[in-house]
Amino acid sequence: ILMGRCPRTKKSTSVTIDLKTYKRSKRAKNNDAWQWLELRSAEGRPGWVYGEADFVVFETRNSFILVSRSNLAKWAVVSSNINFSSFVSNPWDAKYKLYTRPKKKEELVQVRTKDLLDIKGSTEWQKF
């Protein structure tokens, strides 16, 4: 939770952030190109895309991409890119298709990192 004071109204305010850290992997050559979205948790509850955070921040090798969580959830639902009727059993096939692990209730999907920047209100902060 970030706390601050609104410069216009001088009232205290807070913002919650869900940080998705950069995943370093020997198997994946370009982790920056794709991001995982959790639509349903392993227990079958709504995933973090539908959580309570105000913003989701995706860390890449050279930047942070800030996305309004509510706008991300709307984008995921109305996006014509995500195929909600196609389930895959291998994570490398989860590009815009739903992936679930055996004996789990989760629903995960990979989306292009650059597509997150098309979501209303998203922004990218470069690392120094």
PyMOL CGO cylinders between C-alpha atoms (Angstrom):
from pymol import cmd
from pymol.cgo import CYLINDER

trace = [
    CYLINDER, 0.00, 0.00, 0.00, 1.30, 3.41, -0.96, 0.3, 1, 1, 1, 1, 1, 1,
    CYLINDER, 1.30, 3.41, -0.96, 0.14, 6.28, 1.20, 0.3, 1, 1, 1, 1, 1, 1,
    CYLINDER, 0.14, 6.28, 1.20, 0.12, 9.90, 0.13, 0.3, 1, 1, 1, 1, 1, 1,
    CYLINDER, 0.12, 9.90, 0.13, -1.71, 13.18, 0.08, 0.3, 1, 1, 1, 1, 1, 1,
    CYLINDER, -1.71, 13.18, 0.08, -3.77, 14.34, -2.86, 0.3, 1, 1, 1, 1, 1, 1,
    CYLINDER, -3.77, 14.34, -2.86, -2.18, 17.62, -4.01, 0.3, 1, 1, 1, 1, 1, 1,
    CYLINDER, -2.18, 17.62, -4.01, -5.54, 19.07, -5.02, 0.3, 1, 1, 1, 1, 1, 1,
    CYLINDER, -5.54, 19.07, -5.02, -7.73, 18.17, -2.03, 0.3, 1, 1, 1, 1, 1, 1,
    CYLINDER, -7.73, 18.17, -2.03, -4.95, 17.68, 0.59, 0.3, 1, 1, 1, 1, 1, 1,
    CYLINDER, -4.95, 17.68, 0.59, -6.75, 14.52, 1.78, 0.3, 1, 1, 1, 1, 1, 1,
    CYLINDER, -6.75, 14.52, 1.78, -4.82, 11.36, 2.63, 0.3, 1, 1, 1, 1, 1, 1,
    CYLINDER, -4.82, 11.36, 2.63, -5.11, 8.63, 0.07, 0.3, 1, 1, 1, 1, 1, 1,
    CYLINDER, -5.11, 8.63, 0.07, -3.75, 5.15, -0.51, 0.3, 1, 1, 1, 1, 1, 1,
    CYLINDER, -3.75, 5.15, -0.51, -3.11, 2.98, -3.55, 0.3, 1, 1, 1, 1, 1, 1,
    CYLINDER, -3.11, 2.98, -3.55, -2.60, -0.78, -3.54, 0.3, 1, 1, 1, 1, 1, 1,
    CYLINDER, -2.60, -0.78, -3.54, -0.22, -2.47, -5.96, 0.3, 1, 1, 1, 1, 1, 1,
    CYLINDER, -0.22, -2.47, -5.96, 0.21, -6.10, -6.97, 0.3, 1, 1, 1, 1, 1, 1,
    CYLINDER, 0.21, -6.10, -6.97, 3.78, -6.48, -8.27, 0.3, 1, 1, 1, 1, 1, 1,
    CYLINDER, 3.78, -6.48, -8.27, 4.52, -9.26, -10.75, 0.3, 1, 1, 1, 1, 1, 1,
    CYLINDER, 4.52, -9.26, -10.75, 8.29, -9.62, -10.69, 0.3, 1, 1, 1, 1, 1, 1,
    CYLINDER, 8.29, -9.62, -10.69, 10.53, -10.36, -13.65, 0.3, 1, 1, 1, 1, 1, 1,
    CYLINDER, 10.53, -10.36, -13.65, 10.94, -14.11, -14.13, 0.3, 1, 1, 1, 1, 1, 1,
    CYLINDER, 10.94, -14.11, -14.13, 14.48, -15.19, -14.96, 0.3, 1, 1, 1, 1, 1, 1,
    CYLINDER, 14.48, -15.19, -14.96, 14.57, -18.54, -16.70, 0.3, 1, 1, 1, 1, 1, 1,
    CYLINDER, 14.57, -18.54, -16.70, 17.20, -20.53, -18.54, 0.3, 1, 1, 1, 1, 1, 1,
    CYLINDER, 17.20, -20.53, -18.54, 14.48, -22.14, -20.68, 0.3, 1, 1, 1, 1, 1, 1,
    CYLINDER, 14.48, -22.14, -20.68, 12.69, -18.98, -21.79, 0.3, 1, 1, 1, 1, 1, 1,
    CYLINDER, 12.69, -18.98, -21.79, 14.80, -16.86, -24.12, 0.3, 1, 1, 1, 1, 1, 1,
    CYLINDER, 14.80, -16.86, -24.12, 12.61, -13.75, -23.99, 0.3, 1, 1, 1, 1, 1, 1,
    CYLINDER, 12.61, -13.75, -23.99, 10.68, -13.44, -20.75, 0.3, 1, 1, 1, 1, 1, 1,
    CYLINDER, 10.68, -13.44, -20.75, 9.89, -9.80, -21.53, 0.3, 1, 1, 1, 1, 1, 1,
    CYLINDER, 9.89, -9.80, -21.53, 7.69, -10.67, -24.50, 0.3, 1, 1, 1, 1, 1, 1,
    CYLINDER, 7.69, -10.67, -24.50, 4.93, -12.47, -22.55, 0.3, 1, 1, 1, 1, 1, 1,
    CYLINDER, 4.93, -12.47, -22.55, 3.18, -12.03, -19.18, 0.3, 1, 1, 1, 1, 1, 1,
    CYLINDER, 3.18, -12.03, -19.18, 1.00, -14.47, -17.25, 0.3, 1, 1, 1, 1, 1, 1,
    CYLINDER, 1.00, -14.47, -17.25, -2.50, -13.46, -16.13, 0.3, 1, 1, 1, 1, 1, 1,
    CYLINDER, -2.50, -13.46, -16.13, -4.27, -15.47, -13.43, 0.3, 1, 1, 1, 1, 1, 1,
    CYLINDER, -4.27, -15.47, -13.43, -7.98, -15.54, -14.22, 0.3, 1, 1, 1, 1, 1, 1,
    CYLINDER, -7.98, -15.54, -14.22, -8.80, -18.26, -11.65, 0.3, 1, 1, 1, 1, 1, 1,
    CYLINDER, -8.80, -18.26, -11.65, -6.63, -19.40, -8.72, 0.3, 1, 1, 1, 1, 1, 1,
    CYLINDER, -6.63, -19.40, -8.72, -5.46, -22.96, -8.09, 0.3, 1, 1, 1, 1, 1, 1,
    CYLINDER, -5.46, -22.96, -8.09, -8.26, -23.25, -5.52, 0.3, 1, 1, 1, 1, 1, 1,
    CYLINDER, -8.26, -23.25, -5.52, -10.87, -22.17, -8.06, 0.3, 1, 1, 1, 1, 1, 1,
    CYLINDER, -10.87, -22.17, -8.06, -11.42, -18.66, -6.69, 0.3, 1, 1, 1, 1, 1, 1,
    CYLINDER, -11.42, -18.66, -6.69, -11.21, -15.56, -8.89, 0.3, 1, 1, 1, 1, 1, 1,
    CYLINDER, -11.21, -15.56, -8.89, -7.58, -14.90, -9.82, 0.3, 1, 1, 1, 1, 1, 1,
    CYLINDER, -7.58, -14.90, -9.82, -5.54, -11.82, -9.03, 0.3, 1, 1, 1, 1, 1, 1,
    CYLINDER, -5.54, -11.82, -9.03, -6.78, -10.16, -12.23, 0.3, 1, 1, 1, 1, 1, 1,
    CYLINDER, -6.78, -10.16, -12.23, -10.09, -9.78, -10.36, 0.3, 1, 1, 1, 1, 1, 1,
    CYLINDER, -10.09, -9.78, -10.36, -8.45, -9.00, -6.98, 0.3, 1, 1, 1, 1, 1, 1,
    CYLINDER, -8.45, -9.00, -6.98, -8.52, -5.91, -4.82, 0.3, 1, 1, 1, 1, 1, 1,
    CYLINDER, -8.52, -5.91, -4.82, -5.31, -4.14, -5.90, 0.3, 1, 1, 1, 1, 1, 1,
    CYLINDER, -5.31, -4.14, -5.90, -5.70, -0.77, -7.58, 0.3, 1, 1, 1, 1, 1, 1,
    CYLINDER, -5.70, -0.77, -7.58, -2.80, -1.43, -9.94, 0.3, 1, 1, 1, 1, 1, 1,
    CYLINDER, -2.80, -1.43, -9.94, -0.88, -4.41, -11.25, 0.3, 1, 1, 1, 1, 1, 1,
    CYLINDER, -0.88, -4.41, -11.25, 2.77, -3.71, -12.01, 0.3, 1, 1, 1, 1, 1, 1,
    CYLINDER, 2.77, -3.71, -12.01, 4.60, -6.05, -14.38, 0.3, 1, 1, 1, 1, 1, 1,
    CYLINDER, 4.60, -6.05, -14.38, 8.37, -5.94, -14.08, 0.3, 1, 1, 1, 1, 1, 1,
    CYLINDER, 8.37, -5.94, -14.08, 10.37, -6.52, -17.24, 0.3, 1, 1, 1, 1, 1, 1,
    CYLINDER, 10.37, -6.52, -17.24, 14.13, -6.58, -17.66, 0.3, 1, 1, 1, 1, 1, 1,
    CYLINDER, 14.13, -6.58, -17.66, 14.29, -2.81, -18.33, 0.3, 1, 1, 1, 1, 1, 1,
    CYLINDER, 14.29, -2.81, -18.33, 11.01, -1.35, -17.11, 0.3, 1, 1, 1, 1, 1, 1,
    CYLINDER, 11.01, -1.35, -17.11, 7.87, -1.54, -14.99, 0.3, 1, 1, 1, 1, 1, 1,
    CYLINDER, 7.87, -1.54, -14.99, 4.49, -1.54, -16.72, 0.3, 1, 1, 1, 1, 1, 1,
    CYLINDER, 4.49, -1.54, -16.72, 1.71, -0.10, -14.56, 0.3, 1, 1, 1, 1, 1, 1,
    CYLINDER, 1.71, -0.10, -14.56, -1.83, -1.17, -15.41, 0.3, 1, 1, 1, 1, 1, 1,
    CYLINDER, -1.83, -1.17, -15.41, -5.08, -0.37, -13.67, 0.3, 1, 1, 1, 1, 1, 1,
    CYLINDER, -5.08, -0.37, -13.67, -6.26, -3.71, -12.31, 0.3, 1, 1, 1, 1, 1, 1,
    CYLINDER, -6.26, -3.71, -12.31, -9.91, -2.95, -13.08, 0.3, 1, 1, 1, 1, 1, 1,
    CYLINDER, -9.91, -2.95, -13.08, -9.02, -1.95, -16.67, 0.3, 1, 1, 1, 1, 1, 1,
    CYLINDER, -9.02, -1.95, -16.67, -6.91, -5.11, -16.99, 0.3, 1, 1, 1, 1, 1, 1,
    CYLINDER, -6.91, -5.11, -16.99, -9.87, -7.23, -15.85, 0.3, 1, 1, 1, 1, 1, 1,
    CYLINDER, -9.87, -7.23, -15.85, -12.19, -5.52, -18.35, 0.3, 1, 1, 1, 1, 1, 1,
    CYLINDER, -12.19, -5.52, -18.35, -9.62, -5.94, -21.12, 0.3, 1, 1, 1, 1, 1, 1,
    CYLINDER, -9.62, -5.94, -21.12, -9.21, -9.65, -20.33, 0.3, 1, 1, 1, 1, 1, 1,
    CYLINDER, -9.21, -9.65, -20.33, -12.96, -10.23, -20.50, 0.3, 1, 1, 1, 1, 1, 1,
    CYLINDER, -12.96, -10.23, -20.50, -13.66, -8.26, -23.68, 0.3, 1, 1, 1, 1, 1, 1,
    CYLINDER, -13.66, -8.26, -23.68, -10.38, -8.93, -25.46, 0.3, 1, 1, 1, 1, 1, 1,
    CYLINDER, -10.38, -8.93, -25.46, -11.05, -10.73, -28.69, 0.3, 1, 1, 1, 1, 1, 1,
    CYLINDER, -11.05, -10.73, -28.69, -7.49, -12.07, -28.47, 0.3, 1, 1, 1, 1, 1, 1,
    CYLINDER, -7.49, -12.07, -28.47, -8.05, -14.46, -25.54, 0.3, 1, 1, 1, 1, 1, 1,
    CYLINDER, -8.05, -14.46, -25.54, -9.65, -17.73, -26.57, 0.3, 1, 1, 1, 1, 1, 1,
    CYLINDER, -9.65, -17.73, -26.57, -11.81, -18.69, -23.57, 0.3, 1, 1, 1, 1, 1, 1,
    CYLINDER, -11.81, -18.69, -23.57, -13.04, -21.88, -25.23, 0.3, 1, 1, 1, 1, 1, 1,
    CYLINDER, -13.04, -21.88, -25.23, -9.58, -23.36, -25.80, 0.3, 1, 1, 1, 1, 1, 1,
    CYLINDER, -9.58, -23.36, -25.80, -7.75, -25.07, -22.91, 0.3, 1, 1, 1, 1, 1, 1,
    CYLINDER, -7.75, -25.07, -22.91, -4.15, -26.24, -23.32, 0.3, 1, 1, 1, 1, 1, 1,
    CYLINDER, -4.15, -26.24, -23.32, -2.15, -28.62, -21.15, 0.3, 1, 1, 1, 1, 1, 1,
    CYLINDER, -2.15, -28.62, -21.15, 1.32, -27.22, -21.82, 0.3, 1, 1, 1, 1, 1, 1,
    CYLINDER, 1.32, -27.22, -21.82, 2.39, -23.77, -20.57, 0.3, 1, 1, 1, 1, 1, 1,
    CYLINDER, 2.39, -23.77, -20.57, 4.26, -23.02, -23.82, 0.3, 1, 1, 1, 1, 1, 1,
    CYLINDER, 4.26, -23.02, -23.82, 0.93, -23.32, -25.67, 0.3, 1, 1, 1, 1, 1, 1,
    CYLINDER, 0.93, -23.32, -25.67, -0.82, -20.77, -23.41, 0.3, 1, 1, 1, 1, 1, 1,
    CYLINDER, -0.82, -20.77, -23.41, -0.42, -17.81, -25.75, 0.3, 1, 1, 1, 1, 1, 1,
    CYLINDER, -0.42, -17.81, -25.75, -3.92, -16.29, -25.56, 0.3, 1, 1, 1, 1, 1, 1,
    CYLINDER, -3.92, -16.29, -25.56, -5.32, -19.71, -24.59, 0.3, 1, 1, 1, 1, 1, 1,
    CYLINDER, -5.32, -19.71, -24.59, -6.34, -20.94, -21.15, 0.3, 1, 1, 1, 1, 1, 1,
    CYLINDER, -6.34, -20.94, -21.15, -3.83, -23.15, -19.37, 0.3, 1, 1, 1, 1, 1, 1,
    CYLINDER, -3.83, -23.15, -19.37, -4.47, -25.26, -16.30, 0.3, 1, 1, 1, 1, 1, 1,
    CYLINDER, -4.47, -25.26, -16.30, -2.17, -27.63, -14.44, 0.3, 1, 1, 1, 1, 1, 1,
    CYLINDER, -2.17, -27.63, -14.44, -3.27, -31.19, -13.70, 0.3, 1, 1, 1, 1, 1, 1,
    CYLINDER, -3.27, -31.19, -13.70, -5.45, -31.50, -10.57, 0.3, 1, 1, 1, 1, 1, 1,
    CYLINDER, -5.45, -31.50, -10.57, -5.71, -27.70, -10.23, 0.3, 1, 1, 1, 1, 1, 1,
    CYLINDER, -5.71, -27.70, -10.23, -8.66, -25.40, -10.84, 0.3, 1, 1, 1, 1, 1, 1,
    CYLINDER, -8.66, -25.40, -10.84, -6.61, -22.44, -12.02, 0.3, 1, 1, 1, 1, 1, 1,
    CYLINDER, -6.61, -22.44, -12.02, -6.97, -20.68, -15.35, 0.3, 1, 1, 1, 1, 1, 1,
    CYLINDER, -6.97, -20.68, -15.35, -3.89, -18.89, -16.62, 0.3, 1, 1, 1, 1, 1, 1,
    CYLINDER, -3.89, -18.89, -16.62, -3.21, -17.19, -19.91, 0.3, 1, 1, 1, 1, 1, 1,
    CYLINDER, -3.21, -17.19, -19.91, -0.16, -15.58, -21.46, 0.3, 1, 1, 1, 1, 1, 1,
    CYLINDER, -0.16, -15.58, -21.46, -0.53, -12.21, -23.16, 0.3, 1, 1, 1, 1, 1, 1,
    CYLINDER, -0.53, -12.21, -23.16, 2.01, -10.12, -25.02, 0.3, 1, 1, 1, 1, 1, 1,
    CYLINDER, 2.01, -10.12, -25.02, 3.66, -7.54, -22.83, 0.3, 1, 1, 1, 1, 1, 1,
    CYLINDER, 3.66, -7.54, -22.83, 3.21, -4.89, -25.53, 0.3, 1, 1, 1, 1, 1, 1,
    CYLINDER, 3.21, -4.89, -25.53, -0.57, -5.53, -25.50, 0.3, 1, 1, 1, 1, 1, 1,
    CYLINDER, -0.57, -5.53, -25.50, -0.68, -4.46, -21.84, 0.3, 1, 1, 1, 1, 1, 1,
    CYLINDER, -0.68, -4.46, -21.84, 0.42, -1.00, -22.96, 0.3, 1, 1, 1, 1, 1, 1,
    CYLINDER, 0.42, -1.00, -22.96, -2.75, -0.73, -25.08, 0.3, 1, 1, 1, 1, 1, 1,
    CYLINDER, -2.75, -0.73, -25.08, -4.95, -0.94, -21.97, 0.3, 1, 1, 1, 1, 1, 1,
    CYLINDER, -4.95, -0.94, -21.97, -6.49, 2.39, -21.00, 0.3, 1, 1, 1, 1, 1, 1,
    CYLINDER, -6.49, 2.39, -21.00, -4.39, 4.22, -18.43, 0.3, 1, 1, 1, 1, 1, 1,
    CYLINDER, -4.39, 4.22, -18.43, -1.36, 1.94, -18.59, 0.3, 1, 1, 1, 1, 1, 1,
    CYLINDER, -1.36, 1.94, -18.59, 2.11, 3.42, -18.53, 0.3, 1, 1, 1, 1, 1, 1,
    CYLINDER, 2.11, 3.42, -18.53, 5.70, 2.24, -18.63, 0.3, 1, 1, 1, 1, 1, 1,
    CYLINDER, 5.70, 2.24, -18.63, 8.46, 3.39, -16.30, 0.3, 1, 1, 1, 1, 1, 1,
    CYLINDER, 8.46, 3.39, -16.30, 12.00, 2.73, -17.50, 0.3, 1, 1, 1, 1, 1, 1,
    CYLINDER, 12.00, 2.73, -17.50, 14.57, 1.39, -15.04, 0.3, 1, 1, 1, 1, 1, 1,
    CYLINDER, 14.57, 1.39, -15.04, 17.75, 3.38, -14.68, 0.3, 1, 1, 1, 1, 1, 1,
]
cmd.load_cgo(trace, "trace")
